[in-house]
Amino acid sequence: MLDRVDMQIDAWAAAMGFPMEAVFQLVLAAIAGGLVGMEREFRGRVAGFRTNLLVCLGSALTMIVSRDFVLRSWLVHPPAIGVHIDVDLSRIAAGVMTGVGFLGAGAIIQSQGAVRGLTTAAALWCVAAVGLTAGSGLYSVAIIATGLIVAALWLLTYIEAKIPKLRYRTVVVRRPWSAQCVAETIARFKAAKLDVVDAGFDRGKDLTMVDISLRIAFLNRHQYYTFERQIGTDKDFILVSAHEL
């Protein structure tokens, strides 16, 4: 059935003739990129609606121009006898994907040991591939790929939230200095079933107090936040800061 639908779409698009078929390919690419971009925009990512739409549209346009160049140039001006000219369209696609790779690198942000934006960069790369697919006239593949990309970004987010994930957090607490205060603090966190990965302390000008920094790992976020509230109300501890890695 899919083969029949694909053949019907190809026949309908080919019947338009050039340049209407090219316009249809550009519109299809714009819609595909826009759908992915709307999902990214909804989640407040740096590469949103316009970025994804333009990347997909530009990729399709590049492929359309490349195909037209191959089909027209040698028909209008055929090479001389004995001269063979080989044009590789795959290099055009490779160049687009490489260029989009640099664009995706700009969406990746590294902050305090955490790397963010990898999904957005991957989405841009996939959107460029969809644009090339639409520009190549593979309409069914472009439509199905767009649906899979949107599903991966949107629907799988809820499935991913259900998967147990080890989370890391750096917590800084202030307490009166004693020879055993660091060990006691670590024991307090471990008693709450939090894995202490690393620990350190810093004594400032006031030598009677100490800031203890702990890098902890946990699976249950609710369990951690409950413990954080308990620490915040404990008279022996002052919660200075807490941030997730």
Buried (B, 14 or more C-beta within 10 A) or exposed (E): EEEEEBEEBBEEBEEEEEEEBBEBBBEBBBBBBBBBBBBBBEEEBBBBBEBBBBBBBBBBBBBBEBBEEBEEEEEEEEEEEEEEEEEEBEEBBEEBBEBBEEBBEEBBEEEEEEEEBEBBBBBBBBBBBBBBBBBBBBBBBBBBBBEEBBEBBBEEEEEEEEEEEEBBBBBBBBBEBEEEBBEEBBEBBEEBEBEBEEBEBEEEEEEEBBBBBBBBBBEEEEEBEEBBEEBEEEEEBBBEEBEEB
